[in-house]
Amino acid sequence: MRLRVNRGERRVVIEDQTLLIELVRGLGLVGTKLSCDSQVCGACTVLLDGRPVSSCTTLAIEADGKPVETIEGLADGTKLHPLQEAFIERFAFQCGYCTPGMIVSAKALLDAHPEPDVAKVRHWMEGNICRCTGYQTIVEAVLDAADQMRSAR
């Protein structure tokens, strides 16, 4: 299959039942985390054709020829994405296990809705579970990143 991941393209051979998370992690993109293995927690979130998907239940073949973006694809070289910067500045993580999925979900939100309010951020982040932070700093980080991205336009 033809895999377009993080602005690069490669040909890969996969087994019929290979999951997208197995494929991206097999390529060394280990920022995408496996936790629940049942589409509940959001730790495995990647963008497939611009939409957030649970890579733990998405067959890799569904990505054939479509762009896949993982947490590793957000930074531009050494320059972090505004969401990554905002999560650091707001201390929007503790253990960090859920953070890649949170940031990827937030990117999908800001791509679709560049000026979200608190309710929209909370709604979009419902599919991501964090056992450590209590979510308030996550919401604040997403809103800060939205402001920063608007200012940069």
KEDO-906119 format. One record per residue: residue number from 1; residue in three letters; x, y, z of N, C-alpha, C in turn. Coordinates in pm, whole numbers, plus 50000, padded with zeros to 5 digits. Each point is the difference from the previous one (the first is absolute). Layout:
REM residues N
     i    aa    n_px    n_py    n_pz   ca_px   ca_py   ca_pz    c_px    c_py    c_pz
   NUM   Ala       X       Y       Z       X       Y       Z       X       Y       Z
...
***
This chain:
REM residues 153
     i    aa    n_px    n_py    n_pz   ca_px   ca_py   ca_pz    c_px    c_py    c_pz
     1   Met   50084   49881   50000   49916   50119   50000   50088   50124   50000
     2   Arg   49943   50111   49958   50070   50128   50000   49961   50075   50126
     3   Leu   50098   50029   50084   49974   50068   50126   50057   50141   49994
     4   Arg   49914   50097   50024   50042   50141   50006   49994   50041   50147
     5   Val   50114   50000   50066   50002   50029   50143   50091   50118   50029
     6   Asn   49946   50098   50073   50075   50118   50042   50075   50066   49884
     7   Arg   49929   50022   49893   50050   50070   49881   50103   49920   49920
     8   Gly   50020   49875   50036   50088   49913   49922   49918   49889   49938
     9   Glu   50058   49931   49906   49928   49890   49936   50090   49878   49992
    10   Arg   49941   49884   50025   50074   49874   49988   49905   49889   49960
    11   Arg   50059   49898   49943   49925   49879   49968   50027   49900   50111
    12   Val   49893   49937   50049   50014   49900   50105   49917   49878   49964
    13   Val   50044   49887   50049   49926   49875   49984   49946   49965   50137
    14   Ile   49870   49974   50006   49936   49971   50129   49918   49872   49991
    15   Glu   49973   49943   50114   49907   49888   50010   49857   50055   49994
    16   Asp   49904   49916   49965   49861   50044   49985   49943   50070   50122
    17   Gln   50026   49950   50118   49938   50053   50121   50090   50097   50078
    18   Thr   50103   50052   49937   50090   50094   50068   49924   50126   50037
    19   Leu   50014   50041   50124   49937   50123   50047   50091   50118   49971
    20   Leu   49939   50115   49984   50076   50121   49969   50103   50030   50109
    21   Ile   49967   49978   50126   50096   50026   50107   50122   49908   49988
    22   Glu   49978   49876   49960   50112   49907   49981   50090   50048   49887
    23   Leu   49939   50051   49895   50078   50047   49886   50083   50123   50037
    24   Val   49938   50102   50060   50076   50122   50030   50108   49973   50105
    25   Arg   49968   49922   50100   50101   49969   50103   50112   49913   49940
    26   Gly   49964   49913   49907   50101   49919   49931   50095   50083   49916
    27   Leu   49956   50118   49961   50086   50092   49925   50085   50086   50093
    28   Gly   49991   49974   50131   50079   50076   50096   49930   50124   50052
    29   Leu   49875   50020   49962   49922   50115   50046   49927   49958   50127
    30   Val   50072   49999   50110   49949   49942   50124   49932   50102   50091
    31   Gly   49980   50122   49953   49926   50098   50079   49854   49963   50013
    32   Thr   49947   49930   49902   49863   49951   50006   49996   49884   50099
    33   Lys   49916   50013   50102   49999   49904   50111   49884   49902   49989
    34   Leu   50023   49879   50047   49896   49899   50010   49964   49985   50146
    35   Ser   49871   50015   50031   49958   49989   50139   49881   49905   50012
    36   Cys   49882   50043   49957   49879   49920   50023   49982   49889   49898
    37   Asp   50052   50021   49878   49987   49903   49892   49854   49979   49959
    38   Ser   49913   50099   50032   49858   49983   49968   49929   50132   49966
    39   Gln   50073   50099   49954   49943   50125   49952   49929   50080   50110
    40   Val   50055   49999   50120   49937   50069   50112   50084   50116   50052
    41   Cys   50132   49985   50005   50082   50096   50076   50057   50115   49919
    42   Gly   50021   49984   49870   50054   50107   49917   50152   50008   49995
    43   Ala   50071   49917   50075   50147   50006   50001   50059   49967   49863
    44   Cys   49928   49924   49920   50051   49956   49870   49955   50090   49885
    45   Thr   49946   50117   50029   49944   50086   49896   50107   50046   49901
    46   Val   49969   49984   49873   50078   50057   49890   49900   50068   49907
    47   Leu   50051   50081   49910   49913   50060   49899   50011   49916   49873
    48   Leu   49887   49957   49950   49992   49926   49875   49918   50083   49905
    49   Asp   50065   50050   49898   49934   50090   49904   49940   50121   50071
    50   Gly   50073   50047   50104   49959   50119   50074   49902   49976   50113
    51   Arg   49952   49878   50014   49902   49969   50105   50064   49918   50111
    52   Pro   49965   50029   50125   50056   49919   50109   49937   49860   50000
    53   Val   50086   49899   50008   49952   49862   50007   50076   49927   50110
    54   Ser   49936   49898   50052   50064   49912   50097   50080   49897   49922
    55   Ser   50131   50014   50001   50083   49910   49919   50003   49858   50054
    56   Cys   49952   49980   50124   49999   49865   50058   49888   49914   49943
    57   Thr   49904   50062   49931   49890   49923   49940   49983   50030   49852
    58   Thr   50093   50074   49942   49994   50034   49858   50097   49910   49925
    59   Leu   49951   49931   49900   50088   49916   49920   50097   50087   49920
    60   Ala   50123   49958   49993   50103   50077   49929   49963   50021   49854
    61   Ile   49936   49903   49938   49964   50011   49859   49909   50119   49974
    62   Glu   49926   50045   50102   49913   50117   49983   50081   50127   49974
    63   Ala   50130   49997   50030   50086   50116   49978   50067   49997   49864
    64   Asp   49972   49900   49920   50066   49988   49870   49978   50126   49916
    65   Gly   50109   50070   49971   49995   50120   49917   49949   50125   50068
    66   Lys   49961   49990   50126   49947   50116   50073   50106   50054   50096
    67   Pro   49996   50130   50026   50098   50054   50096   49970   49957   50143
    68   Val   50105   49957   50068   49994   49965   50142   50093   50096   50072
    69   Glu   49951   50059   50108   50085   50089   50079   50001   49952   50144
    70   Thr   50122   49980   50051   50019   49959   50138   50057   50118   50078
    71   Ile   50015   49984   50129   50056   50106   50083   50137   50043   49949
    72   Glu   50078   49906   49945   50133   50035   49950   49994   50094   49880
    73   Gly   49888   50003   49930   49988   50084   49881   49959   50143   50028
    74   Leu   49968   50033   50123   49953   50135   50030   50112   50103   50005
    75   Ala   50112   49964   50057   50112   50094   50008   50058   50022   49861
    76   Asp   50058   50117   49980   50068   50032   49875   50149   50004   50031
    77   Gly   50065   49887   49984   50140   49990   50039   50011   50012   50151
    78   Thr   50073   50101   50046   50014   50021   50144   49896   50096   50055
    79   Lys   49918   50058   49911   49896   50094   50045   49872   49923   50032
    80   Leu   49962   50007   50127   49878   49931   50043   49876   50066   49943
    81   His   49896   49922   49983   49868   50050   49960   49947   50085   50116
    82   Pro   49921   50103   49973   49944   50082   50109   49927   49919   50107
    83   Leu   49935   49891   49962   49934   49915   50101   50102   49936   50092
    84   Gln   50109   49952   49944   50105   49940   50083   50058   50103   50096
    85   Glu   50025   50121   49948   50052   50107   50086   49902   50035   50111
    86   Ala   49872   50010   49965   49898   50037   50100   49985   49892   50107
    87   Phe   50008   49874   49962   49991   49893   50100   50116   50009   50099
    88   Ile   50117   50035   49950   50116   50016   50089   49981   50122   50090
    89   Glu   49963   50112   49940   49986   50125   50077   49892   49990   50107
    90   Arg   49892   49929   49971   49888   49987   50094   50015   49880   50095
    91   Phe   50108   49924   49985   50017   49877   50078   49875   49912   49985
    92   Ala   49959   49981   49874   49875   49930   49970   50020   49848   49993
    93   Phe   50094   49950   50074   50023   49856   50006   50072   49971   50131
    94   Gln   49990   49877   50043   50078   49957   50116   50082   49878   49959
    95   Cys   49938   49885   49990   50079   49883   49959   50033   50007   49851
    96   Gly   49914   50064   49921   50026   50021   49858   49952   49890   49907
    97   Tyr   49948   49892   50053   49962   49888   49914   49889   50038   49903
    98   Cys   49903   50078   50045   49887   50038   49915   50031   50120   49911
    99   Thr   50109   50069   50028   50028   50129   49936   50007   49993   49848
   100   Pro   50068   49904   49938   50001   49998   49853   49860   49993   49940
   101   Gly   49914   49914   50053   49863   49990   49950   49921   50127   50023
   102   Met   50021   50061   50116   49933   50128   50030   50040   50107   49898
   103   Ile   50129   50013   49975   50049   50103   49910   49952   49975   49857
   104   Val   50003   49876   49955   49953   49969   49865   49850   50028   49988
   105   Ser   49922   49965   50100   49856   50032   49999   49978   50150   49998
   106   Ala   50079   50072   50079   49988   50146   50004   50038   50062   49866
   107   Lys   50097   49942   49930   50036   50052   49868   49882   49985   49904
   108   Ala   49933   49885   50005   49883   49981   49914   49893   50103   50031
   109   Leu   49981   50027   50129   49903   50102   50041   50036   50135   49941
   110   Leu   50125   50043   50019   50039   50134   49954   50005   50010   49848
   111   Asp   50026   49889   49932   49993   50001   49854   49856   50024   49954
   112   Ala   49904   49940   50070   49858   50012   49963   49935   50126   50056
   113   His   50044   50042   50119   49939   50113   50071   50112   50086   50061
   114   Pro   50056   50092   49924   50115   50077   50048   49970   50091   50119
   115   Glu   49873   50027   50027   49965   50088   50112   49902   49930   50095
   116   Pro   50042   49892   50062   49907   49926   50087   49977   50071   50132
   117   Asp   49885   49972   50060   49977   50046   50137   50024   49881   50093
   118   Val   49989   50025   50129   50027   49896   50099   49913   49877   49977
   119   Ala   49871   50022   49972   49908   49887   49980   50042   49914   49881
   120   Lys   50040   50064   49892   50042   49924   49882   50127   49921   50028
   121   Val   50095   50060   50071   50123   49928   50035   49966   49879   50086
   122   Arg   49919   50020   50102   49962   49888   50088   49930   49889   49920
   123   His   49912   50039   49909   49928   49901   49919   50098   49919   49914
   124   Trp   50092   50069   49933   50094   49931   49911   50097   49911   50077
   125   Met   50027   50035   50124   50098   49923   50078   49935   49886   50079
   126   Glu   49868   49983   49987   49929   49895   50074   50052   49860   49971
   127   Gly   50055   49978   49882   50049   49868   49963   50139   49969   50051
   128   Asn   50057   50092   50078   50135   49981   50053   49994   49999   50153
   129   Ile   50047   49892   50057   49998   49986   50146   50137   50033   50058
   130   Cys   49998   50081   50106   50121   50031   50076   49972   49966   50146
   131   Arg   50085   49921   50059   49979   49960   50140   50072   50094   50096
   132   Cys   50074   50097   49949   50088   50079   50088   49959   50147   50017
   133   Thr   49963   50069   49892   49996   50146   50004   49870   50064   50041
   134   Gly   49888   49935   49980   49873   50065   50029   49948   50084   49886
   135   Tyr   50066   50004   49887   49956   50059   49874   50006   50152   49989
   136   Gln   49991   50075   50108   49993   50145   49988   50123   50057   49929
   137   Thr   50119   49953   50037   50121   50053   49935   50007   49956   49853
   138   Ile   49941   49887   49968   49996   49956   49861   49913   50095   49919
   139   Val   49882   50033   50051   49911   50094   49932   50068   50135   49984
   140   Glu   50065   50047   50105   50071   50129   49994   50111   49996   49896
   141   Ala   50072   49890   49992   50108   49988   49902   49946   50006   49857
   142   Val   49889   49933   49975   49941   50001   49866   49954   50141   49964
   143   Leu   49937   50069   50094   49955   50138   49974   50119   50093   49979
   144   Asp   50107   49982   50077   50121   50080   49981   50060   49977   49861
   145   Ala   50006   49875   49959   50055   49968   49868   49913   50061   49890
   146   Ala   49869   49995   50017   49910   50061   49901   50028   50149   49988
   147   Asp   50017   50067   50114   50033   50144   49998   50133   50024   49930
   148   Gln   50100   49920   50033   50132   50016   49940   49995   49978   49849
   149   Met   49925   49899   49956   49990   49970   49858   49925   50110   49925
   150   Arg   49898   50057   50065   49927   50112   49939   50090   50120   49984
   151   Ser   50079   50028   50102   50091   50115   49997   50107   49985   49892
   152   Ala   50038   49878   49972   50106   49974   49901   49951   50014   49856
   153   Arg   49868   49999   49982   49946   50011   49863   50010   50138   49945
***
